[in-house]
Amino acid sequence: MAPLPWSALIYKGIPPTSQWPVKFCLYNAAAAWVLGIVTGNVSQVDRVWTFLPTIYTAYYALLPLWPTKPPLPMFPYVPETVHPEVVQRFSPRALLMFALTFTWMCRLTYNTWRRGLFNLKDEDYRWEILRQKLPAWFFQVVHLVFIAFIQNIMLFIFAVPAQIAALQQPEHLSTSDYVLAALAIIDIAAEFTADNQHYSFQTYKRTGSHEKNDWPGARIQWTPADAKRGFITRGLWAWSRHPNFFCEQSFWVIMNLFPLLAPESPRLPKLPLHSITPLWPLIPTITICSLFYSSTKFTESISAPKYPAYAAYQQRVSMFVPFLTPVWGLLLKLWGKKEQVDTLVYGQLELEEKKSQ
């Protein structure tokens, strides 16, 4: 019996409709790792983060458009073994999800661009700190396993709900789709507002100018006390320590719910461990929340020693969920600490400085 070609070995066990996305994901991961080694800059995935989920979602939403054989290397295609019914009709739900993901991409791409993070020399400051904390050989293991490959796999996983909608739910939109779409648009608008407020604050902190206050939601008169504190605690940031991260997670949770709340329940794969099967549709949600929780904990471990008032901010304001912040305030009031913490967090420093003069 002749041995299988290497491509067949790679694709063995992978559904035909996932062959191109898997191939594209592996190529991107390998390219990110090689570029990170060559340049010494491991933020290669960060620069394409804004585009990859949209590309994967577009692949599934636009399945009828792709040829059976790629005319160019890495060009999307649908193998001939895919059932003809799949490639003969569009799924309205998958198309709606693609439109929302494209809108998400535009917001994130713009915010990334205006912050200068597409600069090929730029590297996320957290990687440099992690590089200093770990032995050089172990950092390279983290670079290969997590930064290059696991992050790329995560970005592919974000498109799993669109895959379910495209392959299993082709019929029509339902009430849940309209409700979720409205929530997704509100979520994107809230995240854009959080981005604008943070960008405006950082501009004032760096230059002392209010020139960026004209952004929607960012018309806040920052004070010298805000800049002295070093981190933003006004606007949406008075309710959540990371409102942009909260919105980011919320967006992908909403996307995850599209196929799950639809009238056509998705067919779940038969997994070896029965305990995993109920959680399988929630893998994108579990992935994004786990990633943001761990990365935010690491970010705050850097911020807390840097800013004296950050510990008070952590006591007063919820990490993500804004609805919990009033609860933290009530608990502090019961402990008799609310006034002191509010003074540190919400900008009463000018009064203290005047009293001390």
PARO-964564 format. One record per residue (C-alpha): residue in one letter; x, y, z. Coordinates in nm, 4 decimals, decimal comma. Each point is the difference from the previous one (the first is absolute). Layout:
<gukes>
{rest:a x:X y:Y z:Z};
...
</gukes>
This chain:
<gukes>
{rest:m x:0,0000 y:0,0000 z:0,0000};
{rest:a x:0,1468 y:0,3315 z:-0,1080};
{rest:p x:0,0654 y:0,2502 z:0,2816};
{rest:l x:-0,2301 y:0,3006 z:0,0248};
{rest:p x:0,1430 y:0,3343 z:-0,1162};
{rest:w x:0,1003 y:0,2380 z:0,2763};
{rest:s x:-0,2984 y:0,2280 z:-0,0663};
{rest:a x:-0,2395 y:-0,2934 z:0,0416};
{rest:l x:0,1657 y:-0,0917 z:0,3290};
{rest:i x:-0,0429 y:0,3555 z:0,1269};
{rest:y x:-0,3657 y:0,0178 z:-0,1036};
{rest:k x:-0,0878 y:-0,3485 z:0,1237};
{rest:g x:-0,2881 y:0,0377 z:0,2440};
{rest:i x:-0,0560 y:0,3675 z:-0,0872};
{rest:p x:-0,3408 y:0,0776 z:-0,1577};
{rest:p x:0,0325 y:0,1209 z:-0,3616};
{rest:t x:-0,1519 y:0,3386 z:0,0874};
{rest:s x:0,2762 y:0,0535 z:0,2578};
{rest:q x:0,2957 y:-0,0986 z:-0,2180};
{rest:w x:0,0754 y:0,3441 z:-0,1403};
{rest:p x:-0,0491 y:0,1854 z:0,3329};
{rest:v x:0,2247 y:-0,2513 z:0,1788};
{rest:k x:0,2649 y:0,0328 z:-0,2703};
{rest:f x:-0,0231 y:0,3799 z:0,0118};
{rest:c x:0,0228 y:-0,0043 z:0,3813};
{rest:l x:0,3104 y:-0,2214 z:0,0027};
{rest:y x:0,1737 y:0,2104 z:-0,2643};
{rest:n x:-0,0733 y:0,3174 z:0,1967};
{rest:a x:0,1267 y:-0,1531 z:0,3219};
{rest:a x:0,3219 y:-0,1190 z:-0,1655};
{rest:a x:0,0524 y:0,3396 z:-0,1652};
{rest:a x:-0,0553 y:0,1817 z:0,3312};
{rest:w x:0,2525 y:-0,2239 z:0,1732};
{rest:v x:0,2665 y:0,0366 z:-0,2705};
{rest:l x:-0,0446 y:0,3784 z:-0,0199};
{rest:g x:0,0208 y:0,0211 z:0,3788};
{rest:i x:0,3301 y:-0,1903 z:-0,0050};
{rest:v x:0,1462 y:0,2027 z:-0,2872};
{rest:t x:-0,1029 y:0,3445 z:0,1283};
{rest:g x:0,0174 y:-0,0630 z:0,3748};
{rest:n x:-0,3510 y:0,1489 z:0,0167};
{rest:v x:-0,2683 y:-0,2479 z:0,1109};
{rest:s x:-0,3013 y:0,2254 z:-0,0630};
{rest:q x:-0,0558 y:-0,1390 z:-0,3496};
{rest:v x:-0,3387 y:-0,1536 z:0,0882};
{rest:d x:-0,1102 y:0,3273 z:0,1611};
{rest:r x:0,0244 y:0,1763 z:-0,3356};
{rest:v x:-0,2335 y:-0,2462 z:-0,1740};
{rest:w x:-0,2320 y:-0,0593 z:0,2963};
{rest:t x:-0,2496 y:0,2497 z:-0,1372};
{rest:f x:-0,0253 y:-0,1741 z:-0,3395};
{rest:l x:0,0136 y:-0,3769 z:0,0561};
{rest:p x:-0,3384 y:-0,0603 z:0,1689};
{rest:t x:-0,1652 y:0,1931 z:-0,2833};
{rest:i x:0,1825 y:-0,2073 z:-0,2628};
{rest:y x:-0,1100 y:-0,3281 z:0,1580};
{rest:t x:-0,3577 y:0,1234 z:0,0413};
{rest:a x:-0,0053 y:0,1231 z:-0,3604};
{rest:y x:0,1146 y:-0,3407 z:-0,1188};
{rest:y x:-0,3038 y:-0,1717 z:0,1534};
{rest:a x:-0,2509 y:0,2747 z:-0,0774};
{rest:l x:0,1069 y:0,0093 z:-0,3656};
{rest:l x:0,0500 y:-0,3723 z:-0,0630};
{rest:p x:-0,1894 y:-0,0006 z:-0,3360};
{rest:l x:0,2525 y:0,2480 z:-0,1420};
{rest:w x:0,3114 y:-0,2118 z:0,0436};
{rest:p x:0,1390 y:-0,2276 z:-0,2743};
{rest:t x:0,0648 y:-0,3708 z:0,0492};
{rest:k x:0,3719 y:0,0507 z:-0,0650};
{rest:p x:0,2076 y:0,3023 z:0,1032};
{rest:p x:0,1135 y:0,2068 z:-0,3012};
{rest:l x:0,2749 y:0,1554 z:0,2148};
{rest:p x:0,1878 y:-0,1141 z:0,3099};
{rest:m x:-0,2066 y:0,0531 z:0,3172};
{rest:f x:-0,3058 y:0,1034 z:-0,2029};
{rest:p x:-0,3237 y:-0,1233 z:0,1668};
{rest:y x:-0,1524 y:-0,3124 z:-0,1512};
{rest:v x:-0,2617 y:-0,2644 z:0,0789};
{rest:p x:0,1053 y:-0,3598 z:-0,0743};
{rest:e x:-0,2091 y:-0,1972 z:-0,2461};
{rest:t x:-0,0893 y:-0,2453 z:0,2757};
{rest:v x:-0,2224 y:0,2599 z:0,1681};
{rest:h x:-0,3710 y:-0,0762 z:-0,0432};
{rest:p x:-0,1387 y:0,2044 z:-0,2941};
{rest:e x:-0,2849 y:0,1364 z:0,2127};
{rest:v x:0,2498 y:0,1793 z:0,2232};
{rest:v x:0,1581 y:0,1941 z:-0,2843};
{rest:q x:-0,3226 y:0,0846 z:-0,1818};
{rest:r x:-0,1634 y:0,2317 z:0,2522};
{rest:f x:0,0961 y:0,2759 z:0,2407};
{rest:s x:-0,0975 y:-0,0049 z:0,3643};
{rest:p x:-0,1652 y:0,3345 z:0,0944};
{rest:r x:0,1141 y:-0,0522 z:0,3585};
{rest:a x:0,3622 y:-0,0524 z:-0,1012};
{rest:l x:-0,0157 y:0,3069 z:-0,2261};
{rest:l x:-0,1354 y:0,2093 z:0,2883};
{rest:m x:0,2776 y:-0,1257 z:0,2256};
{rest:f x:0,2565 y:0,0889 z:-0,2668};
{rest:a x:-0,1409 y:0,3533 z:-0,0295};
{rest:l x:0,0254 y:0,0493 z:0,3760};
{rest:t x:0,3513 y:-0,1461 z:0,0136};
{rest:f x:0,1050 y:0,2285 z:-0,2856};
{rest:t x:-0,1324 y:0,2992 z:0,1979};
{rest:w x:0,1943 y:-0,1213 z:0,3045};
{rest:m x:0,3113 y:-0,0258 z:-0,2191};
{rest:c x:-0,0370 y:0,3575 z:-0,1262};
{rest:r x:-0,0195 y:0,1361 z:0,3553};
{rest:l x:0,2975 y:-0,1993 z:0,1261};
{rest:t x:0,2094 y:0,0682 z:-0,3101};
{rest:y x:-0,0575 y:0,3732 z:0,0295};
{rest:n x:0,0841 y:0,0063 z:0,3703};
{rest:t x:0,3116 y:-0,2086 z:-0,0605};
{rest:w x:0,1082 y:0,2304 z:-0,2822};
{rest:r x:-0,0468 y:0,3273 z:0,1891};
{rest:r x:0,2009 y:-0,1365 z:0,2927};
{rest:g x:0,2862 y:-0,0825 z:-0,2385};
{rest:l x:-0,0059 y:-0,3715 z:0,0779};
{rest:f x:0,0309 y:-0,1041 z:-0,3647};
{rest:n x:0,3567 y:0,1293 z:0,0103};
{rest:l x:0,2164 y:-0,3044 z:-0,0735};
{rest:k x:0,2436 y:0,1074 z:0,2721};
{rest:d x:-0,2705 y:0,0200 z:0,2667};
{rest:e x:-0,0267 y:-0,2827 z:0,2539};
{rest:d x:-0,2550 y:-0,0424 z:0,2772};
{rest:y x:0,1748 y:0,1215 z:0,3162};
{rest:r x:-0,1255 y:-0,3058 z:0,1883};
{rest:w x:0,2104 y:-0,2342 z:-0,2124};
{rest:e x:0,3169 y:0,1882 z:0,0954};
{rest:i x:-0,0898 y:-0,0245 z:0,3687};
{rest:l x:-0,0740 y:-0,3713 z:-0,0374};
{rest:r x:0,3287 y:-0,0414 z:-0,1869};
{rest:q x:0,1834 y:0,1454 z:0,2998};
{rest:k x:-0,1809 y:-0,2248 z:0,2460};
{rest:l x:0,0613 y:-0,3309 z:-0,1804};
{rest:p x:0,3180 y:-0,1865 z:-0,0963};
{rest:a x:0,0815 y:0,0651 z:-0,3659};
{rest:w x:-0,0621 y:-0,3605 z:-0,1063};
{rest:f x:-0,3378 y:-0,0133 z:0,1749};
{rest:f x:-0,1107 y:0,3294 z:-0,1554};
{rest:q x:0,0715 y:-0,1523 z:-0,3414};
{rest:v x:-0,2226 y:-0,2950 z:0,0930};
{rest:v x:-0,2756 y:0,2471 z:0,0957};
{rest:h x:0,0616 y:0,1828 z:-0,3274};
{rest:l x:-0,0442 y:-0,3157 z:-0,2043};
{rest:v x:-0,2816 y:-0,1691 z:0,1920};
{rest:f x:-0,2161 y:0,2870 z:0,1226};
{rest:i x:0,0872 y:0,3238 z:-0,1796};
{rest:a x:0,0280 y:-0,1468 z:-0,3497};
{rest:f x:-0,2152 y:-0,3139 z:-0,0070};
{rest:i x:-0,2586 y:0,0071 z:0,2802};
{rest:q x:-0,0975 y:0,3608 z:-0,0717};
{rest:n x:-0,0500 y:-0,0815 z:-0,3678};
{rest:i x:-0,2095 y:-0,3026 z:0,0914};
{rest:m x:-0,2124 y:0,2212 z:0,2257};
{rest:l x:-0,0656 y:0,2403 z:-0,2850};
{rest:f x:-0,1178 y:-0,2928 z:-0,2115};
{rest:i x:-0,2251 y:-0,1240 z:0,2811};
{rest:f x:-0,1793 y:0,3360 z:0,0062};
{rest:a x:-0,1495 y:-0,0937 z:-0,3394};
{rest:v x:-0,1450 y:-0,3327 z:0,1186};
{rest:p x:-0,3481 y:0,1535 z:0,0593};
{rest:a x:-0,0008 y:0,1306 z:-0,3584};
{rest:q x:0,0978 y:-0,3475 z:-0,1172};
{rest:i x:-0,2978 y:-0,1511 z:0,1827};
{rest:a x:-0,2344 y:0,2624 z:-0,1451};
{rest:a x:0,1300 y:-0,0482 z:-0,3540};
{rest:l x:-0,0054 y:-0,3794 z:-0,0032};
{rest:q x:-0,2964 y:-0,0868 z:0,2203};
{rest:q x:-0,2312 y:0,3023 z:0,0014};
{rest:p x:-0,0522 y:0,1254 z:-0,3557};
{rest:e x:-0,3699 y:0,0851 z:0,0098};
{rest:h x:-0,0900 y:0,3452 z:0,1293};
{rest:l x:0,0493 y:0,2568 z:0,2756};
{rest:s x:-0,2005 y:-0,0181 z:0,3212};
{rest:t x:-0,0887 y:0,2348 z:0,2856};
{rest:s x:0,3120 y:-0,1022 z:0,1910};
{rest:d x:0,2172 y:0,1103 z:-0,2937};
{rest:y x:-0,1464 y:0,3510 z:-0,0019};
{rest:v x:0,0315 y:0,0346 z:0,3775};
{rest:l x:0,3598 y:-0,1244 z:0,0025};
{rest:a x:0,0921 y:0,2210 z:-0,2957};
{rest:a x:-0,1333 y:0,3067 z:0,1844};
{rest:l x:0,1963 y:-0,0963 z:0,3113};
{rest:a x:0,3146 y:-0,0503 z:-0,2077};
{rest:i x:-0,0321 y:0,3471 z:-0,1565};
{rest:i x:-0,0529 y:0,1584 z:0,3429};
{rest:d x:0,3021 y:-0,1916 z:0,1272};
{rest:i x:0,2217 y:0,1223 z:-0,2863};
{rest:a x:-0,1174 y:0,3593 z:0,0604};
{rest:a x:0,0805 y:-0,0301 z:0,3717};
{rest:e x:0,3444 y:-0,1399 z:-0,0756};
{rest:f x:0,0654 y:0,2823 z:-0,2477};
{rest:t x:-0,0972 y:0,2462 z:0,2743};
{rest:a x:0,2383 y:-0,1685 z:0,2463};
{rest:d x:0,2772 y:0,0132 z:-0,2624};
{rest:n x:-0,0618 y:0,3700 z:-0,0581};
{rest:q x:0,0029 y:0,0845 z:0,3703};
{rest:h x:0,3240 y:-0,1901 z:0,0533};
{rest:y x:0,1643 y:0,1586 z:-0,3056};
{rest:s x:-0,1114 y:0,3475 z:0,1113};
{rest:f x:0,1326 y:-0,0579 z:0,3520};
{rest:q x:0,3346 y:-0,1340 z:-0,1183};
{rest:t x:0,0371 y:0,3017 z:-0,2314};
{rest:y x:-0,0683 y:0,2388 z:0,2887};
{rest:k x:0,2306 y:-0,1926 z:0,2319};
{rest:r x:0,2806 y:0,0166 z:-0,2560};
{rest:t x:-0,0472 y:0,3560 z:-0,1304};
{rest:g x:-0,2293 y:0,1809 z:0,2450};
{rest:s x:-0,2284 y:0,0817 z:-0,2930};
{rest:h x:-0,3725 y:-0,0649 z:-0,0444};
{rest:e x:0,0344 y:-0,0192 z:-0,3785};
{rest:k x:-0,1405 y:-0,3552 z:-0,0153};
{rest:n x:-0,3100 y:0,0779 z:0,2087};
{rest:d x:-0,2187 y:0,0369 z:-0,3083};
{rest:w x:-0,0259 y:-0,3778 z:-0,0481};
{rest:p x:-0,3499 y:-0,1406 z:0,0641};
{rest:g x:-0,0347 y:-0,0776 z:0,3692};
{rest:a x:0,3356 y:0,1594 z:0,0849};
{rest:r x:-0,1074 y:0,3584 z:0,0717};
{rest:i x:0,1467 y:-0,0134 z:0,3491};
{rest:q x:0,1931 y:0,2844 z:0,1568};
{rest:w x:0,3008 y:-0,1791 z:0,1382};
{rest:t x:0,1811 y:0,1652 z:0,2897};
{rest:p x:0,3596 y:0,0048 z:0,1189};
{rest:a x:-0,1122 y:-0,2316 z:0,2802};
{rest:d x:-0,1168 y:-0,2546 z:-0,2572};
{rest:a x:0,3394 y:0,0107 z:-0,1685};
{rest:k x:0,1807 y:-0,0212 z:0,3329};
{rest:r x:-0,2010 y:-0,3076 z:0,0968};
{rest:g x:0,1354 y:-0,1583 z:-0,3188};
{rest:f x:-0,2982 y:-0,2110 z:-0,1049};
{rest:i x:-0,3513 y:0,0795 z:-0,1187};
{rest:t x:-0,2895 y:-0,0174 z:0,2471};
{rest:r x:-0,2664 y:0,2100 z:-0,1742};
{rest:g x:-0,2662 y:-0,0714 z:-0,2604};
{rest:l x:-0,0565 y:-0,3714 z:-0,0547};
{rest:w x:0,3209 y:-0,0636 z:0,1915};
{rest:a x:-0,1732 y:0,1150 z:0,3198};
{rest:w x:-0,2228 y:-0,3076 z:-0,0307};
{rest:s x:0,2461 y:-0,2588 z:-0,1301};
{rest:r x:0,3777 y:-0,0152 z:0,0295};
{rest:h x:0,0063 y:-0,1372 z:-0,3545};
{rest:p x:-0,3242 y:0,0934 z:-0,1794};
{rest:n x:0,1626 y:-0,0654 z:-0,3389};
{rest:f x:0,0914 y:-0,3537 z:0,1080};
{rest:f x:-0,3493 y:-0,0539 z:0,1421};
{rest:c x:-0,1520 y:0,1046 z:-0,3327};
{rest:e x:0,2457 y:-0,2143 z:-0,1937};
{rest:q x:-0,0945 y:-0,3097 z:0,1946};
{rest:s x:-0,3691 y:0,0890 z:-0,0190};
{rest:f x:0,0183 y:0,0305 z:-0,3782};
{rest:w x:0,1367 y:-0,3515 z:-0,0467};
{rest:v x:-0,2450 y:-0,1403 z:0,2542};
{rest:i x:-0,2809 y:0,1551 z:-0,2062};
{rest:m x:0,1455 y:-0,1498 z:-0,3172};
{rest:n x:0,0167 y:-0,3369 z:0,1743};
{rest:l x:-0,3704 y:0,0236 z:0,0851};
{rest:f x:-0,1228 y:0,0507 z:-0,3580};
{rest:p x:-0,0101 y:-0,3704 z:-0,0951};
{rest:l x:-0,0807 y:-0,1160 z:0,3534};
{rest:l x:-0,3148 y:0,2125 z:0,0420};
{rest:a x:-0,1231 y:-0,0595 z:-0,3538};
{rest:p x:-0,3097 y:-0,2177 z:-0,0547};
{rest:e x:0,2207 y:-0,2550 z:-0,1785};
{rest:s x:0,2040 y:-0,1573 z:0,2788};
{rest:p x:0,3534 y:-0,0886 z:-0,1125};
{rest:r x:0,0957 y:-0,3653 z:-0,0247};
{rest:l x:0,2787 y:-0,0723 z:0,2427};
{rest:p x:0,2895 y:-0,2303 z:-0,0912};
{rest:k x:0,0369 y:-0,3279 z:0,1832};
{rest:l x:0,2975 y:0,0508 z:0,2286};
{rest:p x:0,1888 y:-0,2766 z:0,1877};
{rest:l x:-0,0710 y:0,1687 z:0,3348};
{rest:h x:-0,3713 y:0,0569 z:0,0484};
{rest:s x:0,0665 y:0,2696 z:0,2604};
{rest:i x:0,1591 y:0,2189 z:-0,2689};
{rest:t x:-0,2914 y:-0,0167 z:-0,2437};
{rest:p x:-0,2287 y:0,2488 z:0,1830};
{rest:l x:0,2841 y:0,2531 z:0,0115};
{rest:w x:0,1071 y:-0,0387 z:-0,3629};
{rest:p x:-0,2209 y:0,2800 z:-0,1403};
{rest:l x:0,1363 y:0,2371 z:0,2663};
{rest:i x:0,3665 y:-0,0520 z:-0,0877};
{rest:p x:0,0327 y:0,3458 z:-0,1680};
{rest:t x:-0,1454 y:0,1695 z:0,3097};
{rest:i x:0,2157 y:-0,2001 z:0,2399};
{rest:t x:0,3066 y:0,0727 z:-0,2134};
{rest:i x:-0,0458 y:0,3771 z:-0,0245};
{rest:c x:-0,0919 y:0,0433 z:0,3672};
{rest:s x:0,2927 y:-0,2123 z:0,1176};
{rest:l x:0,2404 y:0,1937 z:-0,2206};
{rest:f x:-0,1179 y:0,3430 z:0,1136};
{rest:y x:-0,0165 y:-0,0928 z:0,3668};
{rest:s x:0,3560 y:-0,1342 z:0,0067};
{rest:s x:0,1462 y:0,2812 z:-0,2123};
{rest:t x:-0,1806 y:0,2664 z:0,2068};
{rest:k x:0,1291 y:-0,1485 z:0,3248};
{rest:f x:0,3513 y:0,0215 z:-0,1429};
{rest:t x:-0,0582 y:0,3582 z:-0,1200};
{rest:e x:-0,1256 y:0,1076 z:0,3410};
{rest:s x:0,2957 y:-0,1643 z:0,1715};
{rest:i x:0,2086 y:0,2507 z:-0,1978};
{rest:s x:-0,2275 y:0,2996 z:0,0622};
{rest:a x:-0,0510 y:-0,0465 z:0,3753};
{rest:p x:0,3636 y:0,0608 z:0,1049};
{rest:k x:0,0282 y:0,2845 z:-0,2519};
{rest:y x:-0,2942 y:0,2093 z:0,1247};
{rest:p x:-0,0484 y:0,0515 z:0,3786};
{rest:a x:-0,3779 y:0,0434 z:-0,0334};
{rest:y x:-0,0561 y:-0,3077 z:-0,2155};
{rest:a x:-0,0645 y:-0,2272 z:0,2983};
{rest:a x:-0,2846 y:0,2305 z:0,1031};
{rest:y x:-0,1327 y:-0,0105 z:-0,3569};
{rest:q x:-0,0022 y:-0,3795 z:0,0158};
{rest:q x:-0,1978 y:0,0144 z:0,3251};
{rest:r x:-0,2551 y:0,2489 z:-0,1322};
{rest:v x:-0,0578 y:-0,0992 z:-0,3652};
{rest:s x:-0,0750 y:-0,3407 z:-0,1506};
{rest:m x:0,2619 y:-0,1489 z:-0,2312};
{rest:f x:-0,2488 y:-0,0545 z:-0,2827};
{rest:v x:-0,3707 y:-0,0018 z:0,0873};
{rest:p x:-0,1226 y:0,3593 z:0,0667};
{rest:f x:-0,3103 y:-0,1213 z:0,1854};
{rest:l x:0,2231 y:-0,1294 z:0,2810};
{rest:t x:0,1608 y:0,3390 z:0,0709};
{rest:p x:-0,2945 y:0,1294 z:0,2089};
{rest:v x:0,0250 y:-0,3220 z:0,2029};
{rest:w x:0,3675 y:0,0665 z:0,0731};
{rest:g x:-0,0957 y:0,3553 z:0,0995};
{rest:l x:-0,2664 y:-0,1288 z:0,2402};
{rest:l x:0,2438 y:-0,2440 z:0,1590};
{rest:l x:0,2589 y:0,2753 z:0,0473};
{rest:k x:-0,2659 y:0,2180 z:0,1592};
{rest:l x:-0,0865 y:-0,2764 z:0,2449};
{rest:w x:0,3696 y:-0,0286 z:0,0857};
{rest:g x:0,0274 y:0,3775 z:0,0447};
{rest:k x:0,2567 y:0,0369 z:-0,2821};
{rest:k x:-0,2085 y:0,1352 z:-0,2887};
{rest:e x:0,0749 y:0,3706 z:0,0464};
{rest:q x:0,3741 y:-0,0606 z:0,0275};
{rest:v x:0,0087 y:-0,2279 z:-0,3049};
{rest:d x:-0,2205 y:0,2337 z:-0,2061};
{rest:t x:0,2393 y:0,2842 z:0,0783};
{rest:l x:0,2902 y:-0,1954 z:-0,1453};
{rest:v x:-0,1887 y:-0,1357 z:-0,3011};
{rest:y x:-0,2332 y:0,2712 z:-0,1225};
{rest:g x:0,2163 y:0,3107 z:-0,0104};
{rest:q x:-0,0268 y:0,1948 z:0,3237};
{rest:l x:0,3757 y:0,0405 z:0,0143};
{rest:e x:-0,0118 y:0,3716 z:-0,0925};
{rest:l x:-0,1894 y:0,0764 z:0,3235};
{rest:e x:0,2549 y:-0,1884 z:0,2069};
{rest:e x:0,2878 y:0,1809 z:-0,1718};
{rest:k x:-0,1594 y:0,3398 z:0,0678};
{rest:k x:-0,0553 y:-0,0882 z:0,3668};
{rest:s x:0,3609 y:-0,1061 z:0,0374};
{rest:q x:0,1370 y:0,3238 z:-0,1491};
</gukes>
